[in-house]
Amino acid sequence: MSGRSRGRPRLEEVAGIENRLLKIALKEFLDQGYGGTSMTRIVQLAGVSKTTLYSRFPSKEKLFQAIMYQQIKRIAPDRDLEAFEGAPDLEAGLKAYANRVLQLGLRGDLLGINRLIYSESHRFPELGAAAAKRTQVGVGRIAKFIEECAEARGETCVDARGAAETYILTLRGWYVDAMLTNQKVPAAERQRWVDRAVRTLISSAAQW
């Protein structure tokens, strides 16, 4: 008898279902807004049962969080912190990370997601909570990188997390300003700002 007997789906099938749900949900969020997106409509568009959707994403909030984490994984900013031979380079790593995050954040789905968060978070606090969790992912990774750089220099960093929060929130401030003006920022202009911001941050490294 040809074919495979029915039973539990294979891992690749499960991943395929989840990716399809996330792709459809992303389009719905961007087209309809967070408040206007319906879990029932996502089920219909995906051609799956409600059980299939809710067993993976128990709520619209969890579904939106999953989309955000998928976007973080897609842009993979960590690669810019690990692209150096030998000892990690603090200044070069922070500049590369910032340029990648800001460049990709101002186009495509990432820009749409962030505009949605800023436009609807006053009505849906869970959007702000999801953004805060995403911020903490970035803070944690940068703090680890700062500690790695200090260790490579034979130094001790007593407040890597504080420095990382300052760095990430500085990037956010520039990003929000660029996003709200709705103007395309030339790459050279962005890079000059990143260079200046990172140099300013590193100038206080002795206080970390």
Stockholm file with secondary structure:
# STOCKHOLM 1.0

chainA/1-208         MSGRSRGRPRLEEVAGIENRLLKIALKEFLDQGYGGTSMTRIVQLAGVSKTTLYSRFPSKEKLFQAIMYQQIKRIAPDRDLEAFEGAPDLEAGLKAYANRVLQLGLRGDLLGINRLIYSESHRFPELGAAAAKRTQVGVGRIAKFIEECAEARGETCVDARGAAETYILTLRGWYVDAMLTNQKVPAAERQRWVDRAVRTLISSAAQW
#=GR chainA/1-208 SS CCSCCSSSCCHHHHHHHHHHHHHHHHHHHHHHHHHHCCHHHHHHHHTCCHHHHHHHCSSHHHHHHHHHHHHHHHHCGGGGGSCCSSSCCHHHHHHHHHHHHHHHHTSHHHHHHHHHHHHHTTTCHHHHHHHHHHHHHHHHHHHHHHHHHHHHTTCCCSCHHHHHHHHHHHHHHHHHHHHHHTCCCCHHHHHHHHHHHHHHHHTTGGGC
#=GC SS_cons         CCSCCSSSCCHHHHHHHHHHHHHHHHHHHHHHHHHHCCHHHHHHHHTCCHHHHHHHCSSHHHHHHHHHHHHHHHHCGGGGGSCCSSSCCHHHHHHHHHHHHHHHHTSHHHHHHHHHHHHHTTTCHHHHHHHHHHHHHHHHHHHHHHHHHHHHTTCCCSCHHHHHHHHHHHHHHHHHHHHHHTCCCCHHHHHHHHHHHHHHHHTTGGGC
//
